[in-house]
Amino acid sequence: MFFAFVLGAVASHSSVSVPQGPLKQGTQIRENQRESRREFISTFFVTEPRRLALTPRFDGRIEEEEWDELSSERNERSYFQWAPGKLYFAAMAPEGRDVILSFDFKSNGWLVGNDNIEVRISQRNRGVIARRLDATNPNAPAWVNLTAVDIASLVHIGREGRSTVYEVELRDPEFGLFNAQNEQKFGIRVDFVPENTPQADPFQPRVVTPVQLGLYRAQGLPSGMTFAPRDRSPMFEPGGTARIRFGFTGNEKTGVDKIGVRSEGVAKDETSLYVTPFPAFDRHGHAIVEYVSAIRRKAPVGWHVVRGTLSTFDNLTSIIQASYFIAPQVEILVPARVLSHTAKQTHVRLDYYVVSHANELVEGTVSLVPPPGFTVISDPAAYFSIYSAHGQIGRNFDLEWGNVRSGTYPIEFMIKRGNVVTSVREFITVDAKTRP
């Protein structure tokens, strides 16, 4: 026996219902199956193929500029964004409908390889059910359950009128399927199906639409004009100053004479609005606009979006957007790796890094809250002191386990600095196998 550890860092109304007999229920289920087949092969239209890094709040509500719309049809809306290492999804679903997300991560066809993932979100389960389609044998495709995704993903459910609101953070601590990266490309589709629709057959085809993750995008720029931020992954801290430079190429024929810049969503009130005449292009056709704003100390950490609105002399407007990161002073990073042990070895060493995003000395302690079946056998509170700006220091814990079954387990890192304690949730995935 050996163990492999994978570490990741309302409106009310009354109605009368008539019981349905088995025949009528069966007819309805078959009709739902036919409807889902039609849905999966229909064209999926996206509002914008380039998706920005943006951290939402999770409170069961869709706030203005909190979520980046992915699709909208009738009373069905979906939203999609990302942060390094995870994907975010939200939806407003009609009552009695589940949401099915389909990912083709290699964009090579739904019934090709084993990179196609389905995530079903339902109010009945109050969570996600994830499956991988293994079509490495094209004559016998099969579904494989992704239990680690079901456990590690976060789901918040709310109501808006007669619609159900889903907010989801997708994580996979076992295989890293949702470890989002800048400029990553893949196919996606969203379907809203009746909640009693059976699971789709593995050989059923699906049509996905390509999207790309990114840190900036532009809409409606004048002909001959391009945009890209001059700073890669700009990062700031609460109480500091944001400096973001926007780079443009073009010439005076674009007619742009003014630009206004502000943060969107939850960071809108934590930064300032900046309006300025658009600078002249230099002889190389370049122009730079610098956005400088103080960041309030209570600004929420995470990824945010800054928006620039360009206006021309004839009152035409275009939009540029760029992601930036408001970092916590201290965070925990756990390297992803696999550790194998025989049955005679009853402990594992868990390595991690304490990372500082501050320009000053940071110190404190890190303690670990192990999952059931695990015990910390080393120092329960590790002290850290980081003197260099944006430095990091490595630490580890020794964990002992008992009769642990295969599965994914949550593990909590508690960071204490003075009287302030913050929690970081990671996971341990245990794969128990018997040697031949």
ZALUM-528069 format. One record per residue (C-alpha): residue number from 1; y, x, z; residue in one letter. Coordinates in Angstrom, 3 decimals. Layout:
   n       py       px       pz res
 NUM        Y        X        Z   a
...
! end
This chain:
   n       py       px       pz res
   1    0.000    0.000    0.000   m
   2    3.483    1.271   -0.733   f
   3    6.972   -0.196   -0.573   f
   4    9.724    0.244   -3.159   a
   5   13.259   -0.411   -1.899   f
   6   16.013   -1.259   -4.369   v
   7   19.471   -0.976   -2.775   l
   8   22.606   -2.495   -4.170   g
   9   25.500   -2.103   -2.492   a
  10   36.212  -38.422   -4.116   v
  11   36.618  -41.349   -5.203   a
  12   34.250  -43.823   -3.611   s
  13   32.664  -46.753   -5.422   h
  14   29.765  -49.147   -4.946   s
  15   26.969  -49.830   -7.372   s
  16   23.581  -51.502   -7.525   v
  17   20.644  -49.362   -8.627   s
  18   17.536  -50.823  -10.214   v
  19   14.288  -48.911   -9.553   p
  20   12.764  -47.407  -12.673   q
  21    9.046  -47.591  -13.300   g
  22    7.006  -44.544  -14.335   p
  23    7.167  -45.478  -18.015   l
  24   10.952  -45.784  -18.044   k
  25   11.369  -42.562  -16.068   q
  26    9.107  -40.716  -18.489   g
  27   11.086  -42.055  -21.440   t
  28   14.351  -40.865  -19.828   q
  29   12.925  -37.371  -19.160   i
  30   11.765  -37.060  -22.785   r
  31   15.209  -38.165  -23.953   e
  32   16.796  -35.509  -21.691   n
  33   14.493  -32.880  -23.197   q
  34   15.565  -33.856  -26.713   r
  35   19.218  -33.754  -25.650   e
  36   18.848  -30.255  -24.136   s
  37   17.202  -28.994  -27.337   r
  38   20.166  -30.241  -29.339   r
  39   22.560  -28.616  -26.861   e
  40   20.943  -25.165  -26.956   f
  41   21.147  -24.828  -30.760   i
  42   24.636  -26.274  -31.208   s
  43   27.563  -23.908  -31.743   t
  44   29.192  -22.863  -28.475   f
  45   32.960  -22.462  -28.869   f
  46   34.856  -20.191  -26.453   v
  47   38.558  -20.369  -25.692   t
  48   38.964  -16.569  -25.752   e
  49   36.174  -14.026  -26.462   p
  50   37.782  -11.213  -24.457   r
  51   37.229  -11.783  -20.738   r
  52   39.471  -10.222  -18.079   l
  53   38.609   -8.695  -14.704   a
  54   39.780  -11.230  -12.118   l
  55   38.610  -11.966   -8.563   t
  56   38.692  -15.692   -7.690   p
  57   38.847  -17.408   -4.347   r
  58   35.675  -19.219   -3.394   f
  59   36.708  -22.538   -1.878   d
  60   35.204  -25.148   -4.215   g
  61   38.509  -25.731   -6.036   r
  62   39.854  -24.609   -9.421   i
  63   43.416  -23.477   -8.762   e
  64   46.043  -22.732  -11.421   e
  65   45.462  -19.301  -13.034   e
  66   42.656  -18.575  -10.570   e
  67   39.961  -18.917  -13.230   w
  68   39.928  -17.862  -16.891   d
  69   38.813  -20.796  -19.039   e
  70   35.756  -20.154  -21.211   l
  71   35.149  -23.556  -22.810   s
  72   36.436  -27.117  -22.671   s
  73   34.919  -30.210  -24.243   e
  74   35.474  -33.770  -23.109   r
  75   35.128  -33.741  -19.310   n
  76   33.072  -30.515  -19.246   e
  77   34.866  -27.247  -18.498   r
  78   33.627  -23.760  -17.797   s
  79   35.307  -20.526  -16.671   y
  80   34.133  -16.924  -16.850   f
  81   35.455  -13.552  -15.643   q
  82   34.179  -10.360  -14.057   w
  83   34.644   -7.439  -11.684   a
  84   32.807   -4.109  -11.770   p
  85   29.207   -4.779  -10.725   g
  86   29.311   -8.588  -10.821   k
  87   30.078  -11.651  -12.930   l
  88   32.032  -14.751  -11.902   y
  89   31.451  -18.240  -13.300   f
  90   32.898  -21.664  -12.539   a
  91   32.474  -25.124  -13.995   a
  92   33.678  -28.693  -13.660   m
  93   30.613  -30.806  -14.371   a
  94   30.356  -34.584  -14.743   p
  95   28.511  -36.324  -11.942   e
  96   24.734  -36.022  -12.280   g
  97   24.833  -32.956  -14.541   r
  98   23.464  -29.453  -13.977   d
  99   24.996  -26.378  -15.599   v
 100   22.829  -23.905  -17.534   i
 101   24.183  -20.425  -18.307   l
 102   22.451  -18.395  -21.018   s
 103   22.994  -14.636  -21.485   f
 104   21.775  -12.461  -24.350   d
 105   22.767   -9.068  -22.957   f
 106   21.789   -7.038  -26.045   k
 107   23.105   -9.648  -28.501   s
 108   19.966   -9.218  -30.574   n
 109   18.683  -12.803  -30.638   g
 110   17.405  -15.178  -27.985   w
 111   13.694  -14.783  -28.736   l
 112   13.871  -10.978  -28.971   v
 113   13.064   -8.498  -26.159   g
 114   13.457   -9.193  -22.441   n
 115   17.257   -9.144  -22.045   d
 116   17.796  -12.920  -22.171   n
 117   18.679  -14.589  -18.869   i
 118   19.018  -18.243  -17.868   e
 119   20.896  -19.309  -14.727   v
 120   20.731  -22.955  -13.693   r
 121   23.293  -24.272  -11.196   i
 122   22.808  -27.641   -9.549   s
 123   24.175  -29.612   -6.646   q
 124   20.645  -30.680   -5.763   r
 125   19.557  -27.071   -5.100   n
 126   23.029  -25.997   -3.877   r
 127   22.406  -22.614   -5.460   g
 128   21.216  -20.902   -8.607   v
 129   17.778  -20.580  -10.184   i
 130   17.615  -17.546  -12.465   a
 131   14.914  -16.662  -15.001   r
 132   14.383  -13.853  -17.491   r
 133   12.868  -14.673  -20.873   l
 134   10.293  -11.996  -21.673   d
 135    9.808  -12.137  -25.445   a
 136    8.528   -8.586  -25.902   t
 137    5.487  -10.323  -27.360   n
 138    7.129  -12.659  -29.894   p
 139    3.960  -14.732  -30.138   n
 140    3.891  -15.488  -26.410   a
 141    7.365  -15.589  -24.810   p
 142    7.289  -16.331  -21.083   a
 143    9.721  -17.055  -18.275   w
 144    9.895  -14.647  -15.295   v
 145   11.610  -15.803  -12.100   n
 146   14.485  -13.638  -10.785   l
 147   14.315  -14.378   -7.086   t
 148   16.709  -11.555   -6.155   a
 149   19.457  -13.237   -8.207   v
 150   18.804  -16.569   -6.463   d
 151   19.224  -14.915   -3.048   i
 152   22.125  -12.528   -3.745   a
 153   24.359  -14.859   -5.774   s
 154   27.026  -16.905   -3.990   l
 155   27.646  -20.568   -4.855   v
 156   30.494  -22.745   -3.591   h
 157   30.428  -26.451   -4.465   i
 158   33.358  -28.859   -4.319   g
 159   34.573  -32.148   -5.762   r
 160   37.495  -33.039   -7.984   e
 161   37.659  -36.725   -8.745   g
 162   34.249  -37.672  -10.140   r
 163   33.424  -34.117  -11.209   s
 164   31.438  -31.488   -9.348   t
 165   33.094  -28.065   -9.050   v
 166   30.874  -24.970   -9.034   y
 167   32.151  -21.478   -8.218   e
 168   29.544  -18.730   -8.581   v
 169   29.336  -14.983   -8.027   e
 170   26.333  -13.605   -9.924   l
 171   24.647  -10.477   -8.531   r
 172   21.283   -8.854   -9.154   d
 173   20.405   -6.172   -6.578   p
 174   16.922   -5.650   -8.067   e
 175   17.442   -4.914  -11.778   f
 176   21.253   -4.725  -12.020   g
 177   21.371   -7.353  -14.768   l
 178   24.901   -8.474  -13.826   f
 179   26.398   -5.009  -13.201   n
 180   29.428   -5.738  -15.355   a
 181   31.252   -2.837  -17.025   q
 182   34.518   -2.545  -18.917   n
 183   34.153   -3.139  -22.685   e
 184   30.605   -4.491  -22.252   q
 185   29.531   -6.927  -24.981   k
 186   26.919   -9.698  -24.851   f
 187   26.234  -13.275  -25.912   g
 188   26.804  -16.315  -23.718   i
 189   26.589  -20.093  -23.812   r
 190   27.072  -22.913  -21.292   v
 191   25.282  -26.259  -21.367   d
 192   25.712  -29.336  -19.177   f
 193   22.423  -31.249  -18.909   v
 194   21.233  -34.272  -16.885   p
 195   20.091  -33.100  -13.459   e
 196   16.493  -34.316  -13.977   n
 197   16.078  -32.404  -17.249   t
 198   12.883  -30.284  -17.055   p
 199   13.022  -26.547  -17.584   q
 200   13.244  -25.548  -21.221   a
 201   10.167  -24.196  -22.959   d
 202   10.218  -20.402  -23.452   p
 203    9.836  -20.630  -27.234   f
 204   12.904  -22.892  -27.605   q
 205   15.688  -21.049  -29.515   p
 206   19.290  -20.825  -28.338   r
 207   22.553  -20.008  -30.073   v
 208   24.943  -17.807  -28.073   v
 209   28.535  -16.715  -28.721   t
 210   29.641  -13.062  -28.392   p
 211   32.143  -12.128  -25.680   v
 212   33.492   -8.801  -24.444   q
 213   34.605   -7.770  -20.968   l
 214   37.934   -5.955  -20.802   g
 215   40.975   -5.005  -18.772   l
 216   43.626   -6.298  -21.190   y
 217   44.218   -8.665  -24.093   r
 218   47.047  -10.098  -26.205   a
 219   47.654  -13.441  -27.879   q
 220   50.022  -14.202  -30.734   g
 221   51.701  -10.802  -31.115   l
 222   54.099  -10.508  -34.082   p
 223   52.635   -9.042  -37.243   s
 224   52.485   -5.240  -37.106   g
 225   52.606   -5.043  -33.297   m
 226   49.807   -3.857  -30.968   t
 227   49.515   -3.611  -27.190   f
 228   47.493   -1.600  -24.654   a
 229   48.194   -0.582  -21.039   p
 230   49.000    3.104  -20.544   r
 231   47.218    3.202  -17.171   d
 232   43.447    2.852  -16.994   r
 233   42.224    0.660  -14.124   s
 234   45.513    0.713  -12.156   p
 235   44.821    0.470   -8.423   m
 236   47.221   -0.262   -5.575   f
 237   47.038   -1.237   -1.902   e
 238   48.660   -4.054    0.101   p
 239   52.085   -3.012    1.320   g
 240   52.426   -0.484   -1.501   g
 241   54.162   -0.537   -4.877   t
 242   52.614   -1.606   -8.170   a
 243   53.548    0.426  -11.248   r
 244   52.012   -0.780  -14.517   i
 245   53.051    0.584  -17.894   r
 246   52.627   -1.475  -21.058   f
 247   52.397    0.434  -24.325   g
 248   53.378   -1.112  -27.663   f
 249   53.338    0.053  -31.272   t
 250   55.426   -1.525  -33.986   g
 251   58.989   -1.499  -35.323   n
 252   62.218   -3.446  -35.108   e
 253   60.947   -5.940  -37.705   k
 254   58.815   -7.582  -35.022   t
 255   62.002   -9.190  -33.704   g
 256   61.006   -8.959  -30.015   v
 257   64.132   -8.852  -27.856   d
 258   62.945   -9.748  -24.307   k
 259   59.927   -9.500  -22.013   i
 260   59.200  -11.168  -18.688   g
 261   56.402   -9.860  -16.454   v
 262   54.737  -11.444  -13.405   r
 263   51.368  -11.609  -11.676   s
 264   49.165  -14.646  -12.175   e
 265   47.237  -16.860   -9.789   g
 266   46.772  -15.939   -6.141   v
 267   48.876  -12.764   -6.528   a
 268   51.840  -14.595   -8.052   k
 269   53.630  -14.983   -4.724   d
 270   52.670  -11.483   -3.517   e
 271   54.577   -9.635   -6.276   t
 272   57.874  -10.120   -8.093   s
 273   59.068  -11.402  -11.463   l
 274   60.622   -8.834  -13.822   y
 275   62.661   -9.783  -16.909   v
 276   64.254   -7.152  -19.144   t
 277   65.446   -6.621  -22.729   p
 278   62.671   -5.195  -24.871   f
 279   63.189   -1.452  -25.460   p
 280   63.730    0.001  -28.912   a
 281   60.766    1.614  -30.668   f
 282   60.988    5.387  -30.965   d
 283   60.641    7.258  -34.270   r
 284   56.845    7.249  -33.832   h
 285   56.794    3.462  -33.477   g
 286   56.079    3.469  -29.726   h
 287   57.725    1.522  -26.900   a
 288   56.900    1.383  -23.178   i
 289   57.756   -1.277  -20.602   v
 290   57.155   -0.392  -16.943   e
 291   56.555   -3.152  -14.415   y
 292   57.391   -2.130  -10.828   v
 293   56.879   -4.508   -7.896   s
 294   56.390   -4.297   -4.162   a
 295   53.083   -5.751   -2.955   i
 296   53.133   -7.738    0.269   r
 297   50.894   -6.510    3.069   r
 298   49.017   -9.805    3.136   k
 299   48.231   -9.700   -0.592   a
 300   44.562  -10.564   -1.239   p
 301   42.431   -7.586   -2.237   v
 302   40.481   -7.736   -5.489   g
 303   41.183   -7.867   -9.202   w
 304   44.324   -9.640  -10.423   h
 305   46.075  -10.198  -13.752   v
 306   49.654   -9.385  -14.686   v
 307   51.146  -11.402  -17.561   r
 308   53.901  -10.401  -19.936   g
 309   55.716  -12.998  -22.050   t
 310   57.426  -11.565  -25.128   l
 311   60.234  -13.510  -26.829   s
 312   61.708  -12.953  -30.281   t
 313   65.214  -13.611  -31.567   f
 314   63.995  -16.871  -33.139   d
 315   62.389  -18.031  -29.843   n
 316   58.763  -17.313  -30.717   l
 317   56.634  -16.194  -27.768   t
 318   53.453  -14.163  -27.332   s
 319   51.384  -13.277  -24.268   i
 320   49.949   -9.983  -23.032   i
 321   47.684   -9.702  -19.975   q
 322   46.268   -6.761  -18.038   a
 323   43.981   -6.507  -15.006   s
 324   44.832   -4.421  -11.943   y
 325   43.121   -3.849   -8.594   f
 326   44.541   -4.350   -5.109   i
 327   42.154   -2.249   -3.055   a
 328   41.171   -2.474    0.589   p
 329   42.044    0.635    2.586   q
 330   38.335    1.279    3.191   v
 331   35.221    0.090    1.411   e
 332   31.488    0.826    1.401   i
 333   29.589    1.953   -1.708   l
 334   25.782    1.960   -1.727   v
 335   24.194    3.913   -4.620   p
 336   21.583    1.963   -6.530   a
 337   18.222    3.674   -6.351   r
 338   14.516    3.081   -5.793   v
 339   12.701    4.555   -2.779   l
 340    8.885    4.451   -2.685   s
 341    6.843    4.907    0.491   h
 342    3.165    4.741    1.387   t
 343    1.945    2.413    4.112   a
 344    1.837    5.349    6.565   k
 345    5.601    5.827    6.224   q
 346    7.351    3.111    8.211   t
 347   10.996    3.983    7.720   h
 348   13.545    4.545    4.971   v
 349   16.841    6.421    4.938   r
 350   19.723    4.351    3.628   l
 351   22.536    6.450    2.125   d
 352   26.032    5.087    1.573   y
 353   29.630    6.262    1.118   y
 354   32.778    5.329    3.005   v
 355   35.606    5.353    0.447   v
 356   39.315    5.478    1.300   s
 357   41.960    3.950   -0.964   h
 358   44.809    4.871    1.409   a
 359   47.358    7.685    1.197   n
 360   46.961    8.427    4.898   e
 361   44.323    9.285    7.473   l
 362   41.710    6.563    7.950   v
 363   39.100    6.576   10.680   e
 364   36.713    4.179   12.343   g
 365   33.032    3.355   12.659   t
 366   30.405    1.731   10.476   v
 367   27.533   -0.189   12.012   s
 368   24.630   -1.904   10.328   l
 369   23.177   -5.377   10.869   v
 370   19.636   -5.136    9.464   p
 371   17.694   -8.071    8.044   p
 372   14.798   -9.647    9.980   p
 373   11.823   -7.295   10.121   g
 374   14.010   -4.142   10.009   f
 375   15.321   -2.035   12.907   t
 376   18.012    0.668   12.956   v
 377   16.406    3.747   14.564   i
 378   19.361    6.102   14.089   s
 379   22.847    6.036   15.659   d
 380   23.871    2.339   15.494   p
 381   27.563    3.187   14.882   a
 382   28.512    6.056   12.564   a
 383   32.018    7.513   13.010   y
 384   34.079    8.448    9.945   f
 385   37.387   10.213    9.460   s
 386   38.873   10.734    5.992   i
 387   41.956   12.953    5.811   y
 388   42.447   13.302    2.058   s
 389   44.115   10.576    0.042   a
 390   41.531    8.472   -1.810   h
 391   38.693   10.595   -0.421   g
 392   35.179    9.627    0.567   q
 393   32.477   10.702    2.976   i
 394   28.704   10.231    2.885   g
 395   26.713    8.693    5.735   r
 396   23.223    7.271    6.249   n
 397   21.084    5.111    8.515   f
 398   17.388    5.326    9.264   d
 399   15.683    1.956    9.074   l
 400   12.226    1.069   10.357   e
 401   10.314   -1.941    9.093   w
 402    7.362   -3.971   10.223   g
 403    5.254   -6.377    8.209   n
 404    7.792   -6.874    5.428   v
 405    6.874   -8.953    2.418   r
 406    8.147   -8.537   -1.121   s
 407   11.595  -10.065   -1.497   g
 408   15.339   -9.532   -1.271   t
 409   17.020   -9.268    2.129   y
 410   20.746   -9.293    3.034   p
 411   22.119   -6.349    4.990   i
 412   25.581   -6.246    6.585   e
 413   27.840   -3.210    6.968   f
 414   30.425   -3.746    9.714   m
 415   33.552   -1.564    9.364   i
 416   35.641   -1.293   12.549   k
 417   39.111    0.252   12.505   r
 418   40.958   -0.311   15.769   g
 419   40.606   -3.984   16.587   n
 420   39.948   -5.018   12.977   v
 421   36.360   -5.567   11.826   v
 422   35.436   -6.301    8.208   t
 423   32.006   -7.071    6.802   s
 424   30.412   -5.918    3.539   v
 425   27.213   -7.619    2.384   r
 426   24.608   -5.703    0.392   e
 427   20.901   -6.258   -0.204   f
 428   17.511   -4.605    0.127   i
 429   14.861   -5.630   -2.368   t
 430   11.333   -4.817   -1.234   v
 431    8.536   -4.542   -3.783   d
 432    5.209   -4.263   -1.993   a
 433    2.363   -3.176   -4.269   k
 434   -1.205   -2.092   -3.714   t
 435   -2.286    1.275   -5.072   r
 436   -5.333    1.171   -7.400   p
! end
